[in-house]
Amino acid sequence: MSYVDFILNLAGLLLWTKWRSLPFDPFTKRTPATLVGTLRRAAPSRFRRWHLLAGIGLLLFLRALVYWWIGAASHWTARLDLNVMSLSFRSDWFGRMFLFSVFSFGLTLGVFYLWLLLLSLLRGKSAAAEPVHRLVRVQLGKTDDWPHWVKAILPFAGGLILWWLASWLLTWQEIIPRPVSAMHRIEEAMVVGMAAYLAWKFIAAALLVLHLVNTYVYFGRHPFWNYVHDTAQNLLAPLRKIPLRGGKMDFAPVVGIALIFLIAGLLERGLVWLYSRLPF
């Protein structure tokens, strides 16, 4: 069931990205001054942006029904992993299954935007890589132009606020223990906010793996590989003063991947310990 939930989250994410990018579709935003602006669709389109949002809502509702029907019969317990804690949802209650459906998609959407935010922070200055970064800009909107220090604290601030709001609903549904005080709720939200940075380890490691492959395998001149090179070089900037090159071998990406998972592992252990020390 977890694999089905993952696939349906990806389907919802595709609908969301299409909803965000639809205003930038050259066929829906045409100007006569360009060649694309002279093109017309073969048939009138009745497709609207709100249809995509409605599709996401219908997907979340219908899969909650399926989880409720199948999960109750198979005694399945839905779980969400938030690094510092795991949330469990009983499948014999439709209300909790719908809540799980919404939260599961929300977590997928949040991780996706955390990845885009890291790509925005690591954005290079190369004009050859700009066509690829334009895809990031479409999803982030004006956030892509915000100062680096603001984008750097967004995961913490966003995780803190979202968890503080969600905790009220989760305690009402008795999914998590009720905080002993208002300060305890804020401390819990701060830990979750710091844990949001752990989502960066996957996209950062993937960038370095692609950069490592592209270093020794020539894939041609393509904006995608220019983008991978620029972002990976910015990610490896703290290691530039360390001699990690031997002959034709560059060990910086390998060391970078190891450091990413080492730091992420230590941070996760520290946050789990910190969360366990909170009063309940």
N, C-alpha and C positions, 0 to 999 in steps of 0.2 A: 504493500500500500504506500510505503514511503516513496518508492520509485514513481508510482502513478502521481502522487502529489507533486513530486519534483517536475515531472513532465508537464503537468497542468500549470504549474507556476511559470514555466518557460513559455507556455502558450499565452498566458496572461501578460507576461512581460513583453512578448512580441506585439500584442495588441496595444499595450501602453506606449511602446516606442513608436509604433505606427501613428498613434494619436498625437504624440509630441512632434513627429516629423511631417505630418500631413500638411501643415501650413507652408512648409518649405518645398513642397512638391512642385516642380516647374510646370506641371500640367494643370495645377490648380491655381498657380500664381503666375500668370503669363503677362508679359509686356510686349507690345508690338515692336519694340526697339531691338529685340533679340530674335534669333532664328527659332528658338523654342517657343517664343511668344506667338509665332505664326501658326503653330501646330494646334490642332483641335482633336479631341477624342472622337473616335468613330461613332460612338453612341453617347447620349446624355447620361451623365453619372448621377445616380440618386444617393450616392454614398455620402454620409455626413460624419463629422468627427464624433458627435455624440453617440453614434452607433457603436463605435469602438469602446467607449466607456460603458455603454449598456451591455456590450458583449462581455466585458470583464465582470460586471456585476452579475450577469446571468451565469457565467462560469463559476464564480465563487458560490453562488446559491445552489446550483445544481450539484456541484461536487460535494457540498456539505450534505445534501440529501443522500448521495451515494455513500458517503462515509458513514452516515447515520444508519442506513439500511444494512450495509455490509459489515461495518465495524461492530455494531451491537451483536450480530449473529456470530462473529468470529472472535469476540472479546478483545478487539484491537484497541489499544490506547495510543492516541496521537501525541506526538512529542515535538517540541520545538527546542532546538539547542541554541542557547544564547551565550555560549562559551563559559560564562561564570555561573550559569544555572540552566536547568532544563525544565520546561513547562509541560505539564501533562494535561490532556483533555480527554475526558470520558466520552466514548463514542456512543453511549446509549442515550445521550441528551442531544437533541438537535441544536439547541441554542449554543451549546459548547462546541459542537462540530462546525457550526457557522462561524463562531468566533475563531476557531482554529483555522478555518479556511481563509478568513480575512487576514489574520495575523501571519499565516504562512506566506501568503502572497506579499504582504507588507514587508516581511523580512527579506524576501527575494528582491523586491524592489529597492529596499534600503541598501543591500549589499551591492546591487548593480550601480546605484548612484555613488556609493562610496568608491567603487572602482573608477568611475568616471571622474570623480573629484581628484583622485590620485593622479590620473592621466593629465588632468588640467594643471595640477601642481608641477608635474614633470614636463610640461609642454616645452618643446624646444623652439628655437628661433628660425629653423630652416624653412624656407618657402616651399621646398620640395615635399615636406611632410604635412603641409597645411591642408591638402584635400582630405586626409584621413582625420585630422583633428577637427575638421568641420563637422564630422559626425558626432563627436563629443560635444561640440558647442551647441548643436541642435537640441540635444537632450538636456544639457545644463542651462541653456539660455544665458541670461545676463550674469549668472553666477560664475561663469567662466572668466569674466573680466574683473572679478573682485580681487582685492589684494591677496597676496599669498598667505599672509598671516591670518586673514579672516577665513580663507578656505581651509587652513590647517587646523583651526579650532572648530570647524563646522561639525565633524563627526562627534566630538565630545558634546558640544552644545545640542546638536540634534538628538543624539542618543539619550541625553539627560532629560530633555523636554518630553520626548515621545514616551520614554519609560515612565516618567512622572505621571503623565496623562493616562497611559495604559494601566498603570498599577491600580488606579481606582476601580476600573472595570474588572481587573483580574482578582482583586480582593473581594469585590462584591460577588463574583462568581465562585469564590473560595478555591481558586486555582493556585494562588500564592498566599502565604500567611499575611494577616493584617499587620502593618507596621505598628510598632509600639508608640510611635510619636511622629509628628510632622518632620522632625529633623531626621529620623530614621528613614523616612520615605525619600528625602532628598539625598542622603548618603547612599542609599541603594541605587538611586538614579545616577549618581555620579560614577559609581562602579560600572554600571551598564554603559554609560557614556564613554568611559575609558576603554571598555572592551570593544567598542565599535572600531577602533583602529586595527584590531586583529584581522578584520576582513581584508585589509590591504596586503597581507602576506601572499595571498594567492595570485592576485594580479601582478604584484611586484616580481614574484618568482617566475611567473609565466613570461613577463617581459624579458627577464634575464636569460631564460632558456631560449627564447626566440632569438635574442641578440647573440647568444653563444652559437646557435646553429647557423645564423646568417654570417657569422664571422668566418666560418670554415666551409660553408656551402654557398655558392653564388646563385642567387635566385633572379638575377637581372635587376635592372633599374625600375623600381616601382615605389610609389609614394608610401605604401604600407611599410616596406623595409626601411625606408628613410625615417619614418615615424618611430619604428622600433629602435633604430640606432640612436636617435636623438633622445628619446625618453629614457632608454637604458643608460646612456652616458650621463644624463642628469641624475639618475638614481645612483650611479656608481661614483658620483662626484666626491663623496667623503673618502673614497679609497684611492684617489688619484696620486696622493703623495706617498703611497706605499708601493714599493717595487714588486709588482705582481706579474711582471712579464718576463718570460724566460725564452729567449730566441724568438721563434714565431708563435709561441704559445702565450696566450693571455689568460691568466687565472683569475682575473678580477670578477667575471660573472659567476664563476664557481664559488669563490669566497663570498660574494654578495648574496648568493642563494643560501649558503650555509648561515651567514649572519642574520638573514631575514628570519629564518625558522628558529634560530637560537634565541634571538631577541623576542620574537613572538611567543615562543614557548615559555621564556622566563616571565614575560608580561602576563601571560594567561595564568601561570601558576601563582604569581603575585596577586592577581585580581581575585582568583578563586579563594586564596587564603584570606584576603581582605574582606571578601563577601561573607565568608564563614565566620568572621569575627564580629559581624554586625549583630546587634541584639534582636532577638525574635520573641 
